[in-house]
């Protein structure tokens, strides 16, 4: 009976070792898979950050362009108002001129369509 107990203990010990080895292999494969996923996500994050920087740069260029056009329009309106004081043009004609002035040209409209893409 004592001999059988020793054999069973040895077999139990072997089963435990085998289970530990299997668990270790499984842990290693999980670690490997998670490391690979982490690297992929880091690459995706880098790509998204690059896209974000490009988008911010594009927005900054558009904002600068918008501000420049806004400033030019303000200067033209100011100049127009100063010159209007010295002319004898009726208010209706001035409103029509301002409406025409604010309409985009064909080139500006084409540029705007290109920028939106």
Backbone as a chain_set.jsonl record, in Angstrom:
{"seq": "XXXXXXXXXXXXXXXXXXXXXXXXXXXXXXXXXXXXXXXXXXXXXXXXXXXXXXXXXXXXXXXXXXXXXXXXXXXXXXXXXXXXXXXXXXXXXXXXXXXXXXXXXXXXXXXXXXXXX", "coords": {"N": [[0.817, -1.202, 0.0], [1.945, 1.246, 0.755], [3.864, 1.541, -1.184], [2.231, 1.932, -3.476], [1.105, 4.378, -2.82], [3.319, 6.053, -2.934], [3.848, 5.862, -5.666], [1.522, 6.975, -6.709], [1.782, 9.563, -5.693], [4.068, 10.375, -7.06], [3.07, 10.283, -9.669], [1.071, 12.226, -9.452], [2.663, 14.428, -8.936], [4.033, 14.59, -11.396], [1.867, 15.14, -13.076], [1.169, 17.639, -12.076], [3.495, 19.096, -12.741], [3.389, 18.904, -15.535], [0.989, 20.27, -15.997], [1.755, 22.788, -15.071], [3.706, 23.398, -16.991], [2.115, 23.482, -19.324], [0.441, 25.594, -18.635], [2.329, 27.623, -18.479], [3.195, 27.746, -21.16], [0.809, 28.556, -22.351], [0.458, 31.043, -21.108], [2.698, 32.323, -22.155], [2.079, 32.386, -24.892], [-0.209, 33.978, -24.823], [0.905, 36.353, -23.833], [2.644, 36.966, -25.942], [0.808, 37.354, -28.046], [-0.657, 39.554, -27.038], [1.375, 41.446, -26.875], [1.984, 41.736, -29.574], [-0.478, 42.772, -30.466], [-0.439, 45.184, -29.057], [1.735, 46.49, -30.267], [0.706, 46.784, -32.866], [-1.461, 48.488, -32.355], [-0.095, 50.716, -31.405], [1.231, 51.482, -33.724], [-0.995, 52.134, -35.284], [-1.954, 54.263, -33.753], [0.152, 56.098, -34.054], [-0.107, 56.58, -36.807], [-2.654, 57.758, -36.862], [-2.16, 60.016, -35.288], [-0.401, 61.328, -36.968], [-2.125, 61.85, -39.116], [-3.859, 63.561, -37.765], [-2.165, 65.722, -37.217], [-1.653, 66.583, -39.835], [-4.241, 67.345, -40.553], [-4.698, 69.4, -38.686], [-2.758, 71.186, -39.561], [-3.727, 71.752, -42.117], [-6.153, 72.948, -41.391], [-5.142, 75.193, -40.055], [-3.867, 76.512, -42.182], [-6.114, 77.105, -43.751], [-7.479, 78.757, -41.971], [-5.681, 80.896, -41.741], [-5.723, 81.787, -44.381], [-8.414, 82.5, -44.562], [-8.492, 84.534, -42.618], [-6.77, 86.391, -43.821], [-8.196, 87.004, -46.159], [-10.463, 88.066, -44.994], [-9.413, 90.304, -43.704], [-8.499, 91.726, -45.948], [-10.943, 92.201, -47.2], [-12.132, 93.803, -45.261], [-10.441, 96.029, -45.339], [-10.937, 96.873, -47.965], [-13.657, 97.512, -47.786], [-13.584, 99.567, -45.929], [-12.049, 101.426, -47.355], [-13.775, 101.757, -49.515], [-15.998, 102.903, -48.238], [-14.87, 105.299, -47.414], [-14.34, 106.478, -49.871], [-16.891, 106.63, -50.86], [-18.068, 108.667, -49.496], [-17.205, 110.866, -50.858], [-18.454, 110.697, -53.263], [-21.339, 110.918, -55.408], [-23.366, 108.832, -55.244], [-26.303, 106.901, -55.208], [-28.084, 105.326, -52.421], [-29.308, 102.868, -53.082], [-27.858, 101.987, -55.307], [-25.391, 101.708, -54.098], [-25.912, 99.558, -52.329], [-26.382, 97.529, -54.191], [-23.873, 97.424, -55.395], [-22.323, 96.587, -53.224], [-23.447, 94.042, -52.808], [-22.698, 92.786, -55.184], [-19.954, 92.9, -54.847], [-19.537, 91.137, -52.739], [-20.123, 88.663, -53.789], [-18.703, 85.58, -54.746], [-15.987, 85.155, -57.045], [-15.659, 83.261, -60.096], [-13.265, 81.863, -60.08], [-12.576, 81.933, -57.345], [-14.687, 80.445, -56.312], [-14.177, 77.966, -57.505], [-11.707, 77.383, -56.296], [-12.53, 77.151, -53.653], [-14.187, 74.906, -53.822], [-12.279, 73.01, -54.495], [-10.661, 73.071, -52.201], [-12.423, 72.027, -50.33], [-12.498, 69.355, -50.869]], "CA": [[0.0, 0.0, 0.0], [2.836, 2.392, 0.823], [4.478, 1.651, -2.509], [1.208, 2.527, -4.344], [0.976, 5.784, -2.433], [4.478, 6.746, -3.485], [3.655, 5.912, -7.12], [0.473, 7.974, -6.97], [2.367, 10.895, -5.415], [4.952, 10.696, -8.181], [2.22, 10.56, -10.824], [0.447, 13.515, -9.181], [3.724, 15.415, -9.119], [4.244, 14.692, -12.849], [0.703, 15.836, -13.633], [1.312, 19.05, -11.692], [4.557, 19.684, -13.571], [2.882, 19.031, -16.895], [0.011, 21.356, -15.96], [2.515, 24.038, -14.955], [4.318, 23.651, -18.301], [1.048, 23.879, -20.246], [0.023, 26.938, -18.221], [3.414, 28.529, -18.86], [3.126, 27.912, -22.615], [-0.39, 29.349, -22.641], [0.767, 32.415, -20.692], [3.653, 32.88, -23.127], [1.38, 32.69, -26.148], [-1.072, 35.146, -24.564], [1.787, 37.519, -23.749], [3.109, 37.239, -27.299], [-0.322, 37.9, -28.803], [-0.955, 40.888, -26.516], [2.478, 42.32, -27.284], [1.771, 42.011, -31.001], [-1.625, 43.684, -30.562], [-0.006, 46.483, -28.563], [2.559, 47.098, -31.319], [-0.195, 47.187, -33.947], [-2.234, 49.656, -31.896], [0.83, 51.848, -31.35], [1.421, 51.933, -35.112], [-2.24, 52.804, -35.674], [-1.983, 55.538, -33.043], [1.106, 56.982, -34.736], [-0.7, 56.979, -38.085], [-3.756, 58.68, -36.559], [-1.568, 61.277, -34.842], [0.119, 61.977, -38.169], [-3.291, 62.394, -39.815], [-4.351, 64.693, -36.979], [-1.255, 66.851, -37.45], [-1.921, 67.066, -41.189], [-5.539, 68.024, -40.515], [-4.501, 70.672, -37.968], [-1.996, 72.052, -40.452], [-4.656, 72.192, -43.156], [-7.074, 73.901, -40.752], [-4.384, 76.414, -39.788], [-3.699, 77.207, -43.467], [-7.412, 77.654, -44.136], [-7.776, 79.862, -41.059], [-4.836, 82.017, -42.143], [-6.268, 82.278, -45.647], [-9.681, 83.159, -44.239], [-8.187, 85.795, -41.934], [-6.199, 87.318, -44.802], [-9.29, 87.473, -47.017], [-11.328, 88.886, -44.161], [-8.715, 91.577, -43.518], [-8.523, 92.427, -47.235], [-12.314, 92.674, -47.398], [-12.346, 94.914, -44.33], [-9.732, 97.189, -45.874], [-11.654, 97.34, -49.146], [-14.903, 98.14, -47.355], [-13.212, 100.845, -45.32], [-11.666, 102.317, -48.46], [-14.992, 102.02, -50.275], [-16.805, 103.848, -47.461], [-14.218, 106.614, -47.459], [-14.53, 107.041, -51.209], [-18.321, 106.851, -51.055], [-18.389, 109.972, -48.935], [-16.872, 111.895, -51.835], [-19.175, 110.484, -54.514], [-22.77, 111.209, -55.371], [-24.031, 107.601, -55.65], [-27.47, 106.677, -54.352], [-27.985, 104.202, -51.485], [-29.671, 101.623, -53.781], [-26.711, 101.604, -56.139], [-24.345, 101.243, -53.181], [-26.274, 98.216, -51.865], [-26.148, 96.607, -55.303], [-22.419, 97.279, -55.541], [-21.835, 95.746, -52.123], [-23.888, 92.672, -53.079], [-21.825, 92.259, -56.244], [-18.614, 92.776, -54.289], [-19.482, 89.979, -51.847], [-20.292, 87.416, -54.538], [-17.385, 85.033, -55.104], [-15.698, 85.03, -58.468], [-15.641, 81.872, -60.557], [-12.003, 81.282, -59.619], [-12.679, 81.725, -55.905], [-15.616, 79.338, -56.094], [-13.466, 76.74, -57.89], [-10.719, 77.132, -55.249], [-13.249, 76.708, -52.475], [-14.606, 73.525, -54.068], [-11.055, 72.189, -54.449], [-10.244, 72.997, -50.807], [-13.361, 71.211, -49.57], [-12.214, 67.945, -51.136]], "C": [[0.86, 1.266, 0.0], [3.519, 2.623, -0.525], [3.505, 2.306, -3.489], [1.046, 4.011, -4.057], [2.131, 6.595, -3.002], [4.352, 6.892, -5.009], [2.619, 6.962, -7.467], [0.976, 9.404, -6.718], [3.284, 11.324, -6.553], [4.129, 11.045, -9.429], [1.535, 11.926, -10.665], [1.45, 14.647, -9.382], [3.99, 15.641, -10.612], [3.091, 15.445, -13.513], [0.779, 17.323, -13.308], [2.38, 19.747, -12.535], [4.074, 19.9, -15.002], [1.87, 20.178, -16.983], [0.712, 22.713, -15.873], [3.164, 24.401, -16.291], [3.274, 24.128, -19.314], [0.596, 25.307, -19.933], [1.076, 27.97, -18.629], [3.397, 28.796, -20.369], [1.935, 28.786, -23.003], [-0.152, 30.821, -22.266], [1.716, 33.091, -21.681], [2.959, 33.244, -24.433], [0.441, 33.892, -25.976], [-0.234, 36.419, -24.511], [2.268, 37.93, -25.134], [2.016, 37.9, -28.143], [-0.645, 39.321, -28.351], [0.137, 41.899, -26.882], [2.333, 42.702, -28.748], [0.615, 42.992, -31.192], [-1.243, 45.096, -30.108], [0.832, 47.205, -29.622], [1.696, 47.584, -32.478], [-0.965, 48.449, -33.569], [-1.353, 50.893, -31.8], [1.095, 52.389, -32.752], [0.183, 52.667, -35.602], [-2.336, 54.179, -35.015], [-1.041, 56.535, -33.7], [0.532, 57.487, -36.057], [-1.82, 57.992, -37.86], [-3.228, 60.027, -36.084], [-0.995, 62.048, -36.026], [-1.026, 62.599, -38.972], [-3.847, 63.607, -39.091], [-3.477, 65.916, -37.203], [-1.459, 67.438, -38.845], [-3.222, 67.852, -41.233], [-5.421, 69.371, -39.803], [-3.753, 71.668, -38.84], [-2.893, 72.616, -41.551], [-5.644, 73.214, -42.592], [-6.384, 75.237, -40.496], [-4.192, 77.21, -41.085], [-5.01, 77.847, -43.915], [-7.784, 78.85, -43.262], [-6.959, 81.095, -41.428], [-5.345, 82.632, -43.44], [-7.56, 83.045, -45.404], [-9.435, 84.513, -43.573], [-7.627, 86.827, -42.899], [-7.292, 87.878, -45.706], [-10.231, 88.389, -46.244], [-10.708, 90.269, -43.954], [-8.723, 92.391, -44.81], [-9.921, 92.987, -47.503], [-12.601, 93.866, -46.493], [-11.664, 96.18, -44.841], [-10.444, 97.756, -47.099], [-12.946, 98.054, -48.764], [-14.621, 99.497, -46.734], [-12.853, 101.862, -46.396], [-12.898, 102.71, -49.26], [-15.864, 103.047, -49.548], [-16.2, 105.245, -47.491], [-14.43, 107.273, -48.815], [-15.992, 107.363, -51.479], [-18.717, 108.233, -50.553], [-18.147, 111.092, -49.948], [-17.611, 111.729, -53.164], [-20.656, 110.77, -54.316], [-23.556, 110.009, -55.869], [-25.178, 107.342, -54.671], [-27.28, 105.429, -53.482], [-28.327, 102.874, -52.155], [-28.513, 101.111, -54.624], [-25.585, 101.079, -55.244], [-24.649, 99.839, -52.659], [-26.032, 97.178, -52.963], [-24.662, 96.371, -55.521], [-21.842, 96.387, -54.434], [-22.235, 94.285, -52.329], [-23.009, 92.029, -54.149], [-20.419, 92.008, -55.705], [-18.479, 91.503, -53.452], [-19.7, 88.656, -52.555], [-18.91, 86.89, -54.932], [-17.221, 84.985, -56.626], [-15.688, 83.55, -58.831], [-14.384, 81.177, -60.048], [-12.045, 80.995, -58.115], [-13.609, 80.556, -55.575], [-14.943, 78.007, -56.424], [-12.422, 76.376, -56.82], [-11.391, 76.596, -53.986], [-13.699, 75.259, -52.63], [-13.418, 72.573, -53.981], [-10.608, 72.01, -53.003], [-11.15, 72.093, -49.978], [-13.101, 69.725, -49.775], [-11.066, 67.53, -50.319]], "O": [[0.537, 2.241, -0.678], [3.723, 3.762, -0.945], [3.921, 3.164, -4.268], [0.867, 4.807, -4.979], [1.931, 7.704, -3.497], [4.709, 7.929, -5.568], [2.802, 7.746, -8.399], [0.629, 10.332, -7.449], [3.283, 12.485, -6.962], [4.455, 11.986, -10.152], [1.431, 12.689, -11.626], [1.115, 15.696, -9.934], [4.154, 16.784, -11.037], [3.304, 16.277, -14.396], [0.488, 18.167, -14.156], [2.174, 20.873, -12.989], [4.321, 20.946, -15.602], [1.894, 20.961, -17.932], [0.304, 23.671, -16.53], [3.174, 25.568, -16.682], [3.521, 25.068, -20.07], [0.394, 26.121, -20.834], [0.736, 29.065, -19.075], [3.564, 29.936, -20.802], [2.043, 29.648, -23.875], [-0.516, 31.727, -23.016], [1.562, 34.269, -22.004], [3.228, 34.297, -25.011], [0.316, 34.721, -26.878], [-0.616, 37.443, -25.077], [2.293, 39.117, -25.457], [2.265, 38.873, -28.855], [-0.881, 40.198, -29.182], [-0.151, 43.062, -27.162], [2.536, 43.858, -29.117], [0.714, 43.929, -31.985], [-1.672, 46.083, -30.706], [0.652, 48.402, -29.845], [1.925, 48.669, -33.012], [-1.099, 49.367, -34.377], [-1.81, 52.001, -32.082], [1.174, 53.601, -32.951], [0.291, 53.703, -36.258], [-2.754, 55.147, -35.651], [-1.401, 57.698, -33.882], [0.662, 58.665, -36.392], [-1.92, 58.977, -38.592], [-3.784, 61.069, -36.433], [-1.091, 63.274, -36.081], [-0.917, 63.728, -39.45], [-4.262, 64.576, -39.728], [-3.988, 67.025, -37.362], [-1.44, 68.657, -39.014], [-3.299, 68.901, -41.873], [-5.979, 70.368, -40.261], [-4.077, 72.856, -38.855], [-2.829, 73.802, -41.874], [-5.938, 74.222, -43.234], [-6.98, 76.294, -40.699], [-4.334, 78.433, -41.092], [-5.026, 78.98, -44.396], [-8.335, 79.836, -43.751], [-7.479, 82.211, -41.429], [-5.393, 83.854, -43.578], [-7.771, 84.115, -45.975], [-10.075, 85.508, -43.909], [-7.965, 88.007, -42.812], [-7.319, 89.075, -45.99], [-10.734, 89.373, -46.786], [-11.403, 91.283, -44.022], [-8.928, 93.605, -44.779], [-10.063, 94.114, -47.977], [-13.24, 94.83, -46.915], [-12.236, 97.269, -44.783], [-10.544, 98.973, -47.256], [-13.29, 99.081, -49.35], [-15.34, 100.464, -46.987], [-13.294, 103.01, -46.354], [-13.047, 103.871, -49.642], [-16.406, 103.957, -50.175], [-16.913, 106.244, -47.583], [-14.67, 108.478, -48.898], [-16.295, 108.274, -52.25], [-19.594, 108.884, -51.119], [-18.8, 112.134, -49.903], [-17.422, 112.523, -54.085], [-21.146, 110.849, -53.19], [-24.334, 110.133, -56.814], [-25.038, 107.54, -53.464], [-26.429, 104.587, -53.765], [-27.713, 101.854, -51.841], [-28.234, 99.912, -54.637], [-24.907, 100.114, -55.598], [-23.742, 99.013, -52.556], [-25.538, 96.083, -52.694], [-24.24, 95.248, -55.799], [-20.982, 95.544, -54.686], [-21.442, 93.385, -52.052], [-22.625, 90.866, -54.03], [-19.775, 91.023, -56.065], [-17.427, 90.864, -53.456], [-19.473, 87.607, -51.953], [-18.056, 87.647, -55.391], [-18.181, 84.8, -57.374], [-15.708, 82.691, -57.95], [-14.442, 80.021, -59.63], [-11.601, 79.937, -57.668], [-13.338, 79.776, -54.662], [-15.121, 77.027, -55.701], [-12.269, 75.203, -56.476], [-10.871, 75.691, -53.334], [-13.607, 74.473, -51.688], [-13.536, 71.465, -53.456], [-10.214, 70.91, -52.614], [-10.692, 71.461, -49.026], [-13.46, 68.917, -48.918], [-10.648, 66.374, -50.382]]}, "num_chains": 1, "name": "protein.A"}
